[in-house]
Structures are given as C-alpha cells and as structure tokens.
Amino acid sequence: MHFQALAVAALGSLAVAAPAPTRSSDLVERGSSCTFTSASQASASAKSCSNIVLKNIKVPAGETLDLSKAKDGATITFEGTTSFGYKEWKGPLIRFGGKDITIQQASGAVIDGDGSRWWDGKGTNGGKKKPKFIYAHKLQSSTIKGLHVKNSPVQVFSVQGNDVHLTDITIDNSDGDSNGGHNTDAFDVSESNGVYITGANVKNQDDCLAINSGENIQFTGATCSGGHGISIGSIGGRSSNTVKNVKIADSTVIDSDNGIRIKTISGATGSVSGVTYDNITLKNIKKKGIIIEQDYKNGGPTGKPTTGVPITDLTVSDIKGSVASSATPIYILCGKGACSDWSWSGVSLSGGKSSSKCQNVPSPAAC
C-alpha cells in the first residue's frame, strides 16, 4: 500500500505539471509531429515540432503566419487552402526561416492571397497599402518545393538566405491581368549567397525574377508569362548593391513586356559581374527582347546612362525567339566604359524594329 500511494502521488504530480492543451481543434500532436488549423498556434508552437502540417489555415487580418522559428531540420507541409483576412498593412502574410528546413505541400493544396481585394493598378506605388506575401528570410541550407501560390497582393517571394533551393513552384497571378495586379514580382532575391530556383512556372504582372544583390544564384528551367521578364536589378540605392556569379538558363519568357534585362539605377553605385543568360526562348515580347540599361529610375528611365554600377563579365548566349512588331529586339544603354568584357553569341530574335538610341555597346554585342 505504501508503494501504491507513492505511485498515485507521483501520477498526480505529473498531471498537474503537464501543460493544458490549447484547443484540440487547433492542434493535433503526435510526438514531434503537429497538425495546426490555427495560424497563431502554428506560429507559437512550430519550434517544438519536427513535422508540421498546416491544414486549411485561415490567417486573421493583419497577422503573419510566422514559421521563422521552426526547429532545425523540420518539415512544413501545407494542406488544403491557406487563406488570409483583409487589412491594408505591410505584411508579410507568411514568414519562413531556419536551418535545414523543408517546406512543401500536400497534393491539391494552394496558398491563396486573394489579391483582388488589394489590387488597384498601383502596386507599391500608391493606393491601398498592400502586404508583401512570403518572406523566405534567414534560411540556411533549406528547400521550398512544389508550392502552388496564387493571387498575391503585391510581391510574392522575398528571398534572403544561404544555400536556399526553391523547386517546382507555381505562381499564378493571372487574375491580376485584368483586375489591377501590379508589382507582383515572383522572386525578389537580395543579400544571399547560394539561391537555386528551378522549374518555376510563373504568371504575373512584374519581374519573374529580380536579383537586387547577392552571389552564386541560379534560375533555371522556368516558364515566365505576362510579366516584365527575367531581371538583374534594379541595382543601386540599397545597403547591398553587388550582384555576382549568376546563371539564368534553359527558360522561356512568353507574352511579357521584356525578355531578359539588367537595370542599374541612375547615379547609384555598385557592381554587376559574372552574369550568364543562356538558352532562353522569348515569345511575343511586347517592348524589349534584351534590355541592358544604366539609366533606370522608378517611374521611368532617364535616357542618360551613368557609370557607377559597371556591368562586367557578362555572357549572353543562345537567346532566340520573337518580339512583337512594335517592340525592340535589343536595347543596350551603357555609360562610357561602364560595360566591358562581354561574351555575345547565338542571339537570334525576329520581329520588331532596331533601336537607334543604343549607347556605348561593348564588342561583340550588337544592338
């Protein structure tokens, strides 16, 4: 009886010490595997789970589904539809972070920003304050794969990290074409070392890719439709203004304003070096097939290139396809001596009219 009494007392103390469950409807936990149906509970408890399932999460207005403190080595899986309440604020709606993290989705899942509630044709340039969609910041040796994302209020992925892999991601903002979608960049990359984006399928109204700073970046096997093309830049005016060792290859750009471009900001300082564009197919480009300009300014280029952000060791090879009859196949506007050591081969673009406004085009490039 003495030992039985001790055992009962011990069990009683354990029951008192155990934390009370939050809400059974918000969290189902099996060891270190957790299924969340509440955004706040997912954000608060993600660090304790090795396998996280986000099931039909409805993120309240003005809140972030914050998974930036996920446990090292965790797997995060989206199930069903992830949706968001409406508020005019800066966002982001989702935040990822951590080391050795894998982010994926179950079959048929979708992350739906329902961006039409914010779209007004002005993007980040005015009108309603629109939340950024997904911050993939402070990721180390991590993978985001197979996500289906649609209808972002403005920019979709902001990527900052080291050894980050984004694989087979679908971004569909095509509803914004006729409903005022603007500044809906698919992937904005900055302050990173080692970002590898493969197999992206993008429909949007701005850059398919915009690299603002960073090194050792690859963008391959993509299909980009309806936006502003695959871009380096704009470069300048930030805390980090260096882009180097970039490979963009084996991709297609369709029905976009531009095909491939490099844009550096007028009067700014920085550098662009070691960039390769290879095996890119352009189809029905509306404005400029290949555009490299050192006069960029938000709201419109100045037409007068500056030399503070040199573009060196650039390779452009096997760029083929067509531009619209009113478009310019190639436009290069460099400051004097600011573009050098270029390799240019296998460029064949039909349609459009040659530009008479190119300046300081380095050999062997042609405009």
N, C-alpha and C positions, 0 to 999 in steps of 0.2 A: 504493500500500500504506500509505503514511503516513496518508492521509485515511481509509482504511478502518479502520485501527487506532484512530484518534481516534473514529470513529463507533461502533465496538464498545465502546470505553471509555465513551463518553457514554451509550449504551444501558444498559450495565451499571450505571452510577451511578444512572440513573433507576429501574431495577428495584429497587435497594437502598433508594432514598428513598421509593418508593411504599409506603403503609401496607398491611399484611397484612389481608385480608378477615377479618371476624369469623366468621360462619358463613354459608355460602351458603344454608342452609335458613332463616335468619332475615331475610335482606335481599337483595333484587334491585334493583340500582341502574342506572338508565339516565339518564346525565347528572344532572339535578337532580330526577328522579323516582325515588321509592324505594317498594318494596313490603316491608312488615315482617310477619313472622309471630311475632316475639318482642317482648313488652312492654318489656323492658329495652333492647333495641336501638332500638326506636322512640323511647323516652324520651331515649336518649343521642344519637341521630343526627338527630332531627327538625329541628333548627335548620339543617341543611345541605341540606334538600330543599324544592323548591318545590311538588312534588306528592307527597303522602304517601298510600299505600294501606295500611290496616291489615287484614290478611287473616286471619280466624279466630284472632284474638289470644286467648290464654289467659293472663290476668294472674295471676301467682302470689299466694298468700295473703299479705296484709299489705303488698302493694305497690300503687303508684299508676301507672296508665298516664298518664304526665306529658307532656303536649304543650304546656305553658305557655311553652316557649321556641321555639315554631315560628317559622320565618323569616317576616318581614313579607310579606304577600301570598300566603302558602301556601294550598293547598287540601288538606284532610284528608278522606279517603274511607274509611268503614267498609265492609268486605266480609265476607260470611258471618256467623258468630256470634262476638261478643265475650263472653267469659265470665271468671269470677273465682273464685279459690280462697277457701276459707273461713277466716276468722280474726275473732275479736272484737277490733275496733280502731276508731279514729275515722274512718279514711279520709282523703281521698276515694278512690274507686276509679278515677275519671278526673279529670284536671285540664286545662282549656283556658286559653290566654292568647295575647296577641299583638295585632298591628295588621293590619287588612285581611285577616283570616283567614276562609276559607270552610270550614265543616265540614258534611259531607253523608254520604249512604250510597249504596251500590250497591243495585240492585233486590233485594229479599228479605232484606237484611241486618237483623240485630237485635242490640241490646245488652242482654244478659240478665243481670240481677243475681242471679237465683235466690234471691230474698229469703226464701223459706220457711225457709232454713237459720237465719235470724236471728229470724224473726217469733215473738213470744211474747205479743202483745197489749199490750205496754208501750211500744213505740217507744223514744223517747229519755228516757222517764220511769223507766227501770229495766230489770231483767232483763239480757239479753245486751247487751254493748256492740256497737252496730251502726254500720257505716261509712256516712258520707254517700256519695252516689252520684257526682254530677257537679258539680264546681266550674267554672263559667264565670266566672272572675275575671280582672281586669286585661285585659279585652278592649276594643279600640278599633276602631270602625268595622268590625265583623265580623258574620258571618252564620252561624247554625246552622240548617240546613234539612233537613226530610224524615226526621229520625231516628225510628226505632222503638225505644223503650226499654220494658223490661218488668221487673216484679218487683224493685223497688228494696228494699234492706234497710230504709231509712227515707227521708228527703227525697231527691227526685230532682235537680232543678237548683237550685243556688245561683248567682244571677246578680249580679255586681258589675262594672260597666263603663260605658263611654260609647259611645253610638250602636251598640247591640247589637240585632241582629234575630234573632228565633227564629221560624221559619216552618214551618207544617205538620208539627209534631212530634206523634207519637203516644206516649202514656204509658199502658201497660196494666198496672195493678197489681190487676186484678180478682180474681186468685187469692188475694189477701190478705183478701178479704171474709170468707171462712170459715176462714182459716188464721192469723189473728192479726196481719195487717198493721196498722200503726199509725204515725201521724206521717209518712205518705208524701206530704207536700206535693209538688205537681208543680213549681211555680215559686216559689221564695223570692227576692225582689228586695230589695236593700239597697244603699245608698251608690252610687247610679248616677245618671247624667244621660243620658237617652235610651235606653230599653229598649222595644222594639216586638215584642210577641208576637202572632202572627196565625195563625189556623187550627189551634189546638191541639185535640187530641182526647184527653181525659183520663178514665181510670177509676182511682180511688184511694180512700184512706180518710182524707184530711185536706184541707186547702185546695187548691183547684185553682190559685189564685194567692194569695200572701200578700206584700203590699208592706210592708216594715218600715221603709224610709226611701228617699229618692230623689225625683227630679223628672223631669218630661217622660216619663211612662211610659204606654204604650198596650197594652191587652189586648182584641183584637177577634176576632170570628168563631170563638169557641171553643165546644166542647161539653164540659161537665163532668158526670161521673156518679159517684154513690156516695160523694162526699167531704163536705167541710164548706162548700162554696160558694166564691164569689169574694170575697176579703177584702182590705181595707186593715188592716194590723196583724197582730199587736198592736203598738201604738206606745208606746214608752217603755222606759227602762231600758237602752238601748244607747248606744254612743258617738255615733250619729247618730239623731235622733228627729223628723225633719221629713219630711213627705210633701206634695208639691205638684204641681199640674198633671198629673192622672191622668185618662185616659179609658178606660172599660171599656164596650164596646158590642157590639151585634149578636151576642149569645151566648145559649146555652141551658144551664140547670142542671137536671139530672134526678136524681131519687131520692137527693137529698143531704140532710144534716141541715139545712143552711141554704141560702138562695139567694144573696143578696148581703149583705155585712156590713162594718161598720167597728168595730174594737175598740181602745180605748185602755186602757192599764194603770192600774189604781187607784193614785193617789198619785204617778204619774210626771209628767214634764214633756216638752213637745214641741209639735208642731202638725200639723194636717191641713187643707189648703186646696186649693181648685181641683179637686175631685174630681167627675167626672161618671160616673154609671151611666145608660146609655141603651139602649133597645131590648133588654131582657133578658127571655127567656121562662123561667119557672120551672114545673117539672112534678113533682108529687108530692113536695114538700118536707116532710121529716118533723118538723122542730122549729120553725124560724122562717124565714119568707119573706124579709123585710127586717129586719135587726137592726143597730142602731147603739147601742153601749153604751160608757160611760166608766167602767166598774167591773170591767174584765177582770182576771182573775188566773188563772195557770196552776193547774189543779186545780178551778176553779170561780169564777164571778163573785161579787163581794161583795154586790151588790144596792144598794150605796150609791155613786152616781157621784161622781167628783171632777172638778176643773176645770183641771187642769194641762196637759191636751192639748186645746185648743179645736179644734172641727170647724167650719170656716167655708167659705163659698162652695161649698156642696155642691149639685149638681144631680142629682135623681132623676127620670127621665122614661121613660115608656112601659115600665113594668115590669108584665108580665102573666103570667097562668097560674094555677096551683093549688097549694094546700098540703094535706097530709093532714088528716083530720077532727080529729085530736088536736093539730094544730100551731097556731102563732100566725102570722097573716099578716104583721103588722108589730109590731115591738117597738123602742121608742126610749127610751133611758135616758140623759139628759144631766144634767151638773151645771148648777147655776143660772148662766145667762149664758154657758155654755161652748159652745153650739151656736147659730150665727147666720148670717144671710144665706144661707138655703137656698131653692132653687127645687124645687118638687114638683108633678109633673103626670103625667097619664096612667097612674096606678098602679091596676091592677085585678087583684086576687088573690081567687080563690074558695076556699071551704073553710075549715076551721079555726075558731078562736074568738078574738075580740078580747081583747087583754090589758088588764087593769085596773091594771097596775103601771108603765106608762109614766110618765116624769117629764120636765118642762121641754122639751116638744116645741115647737120653733120653728115659727111660722106660715110658710108654708102647709102644712107637713107634717101628717099625721094619723096617729093610732095606733089 
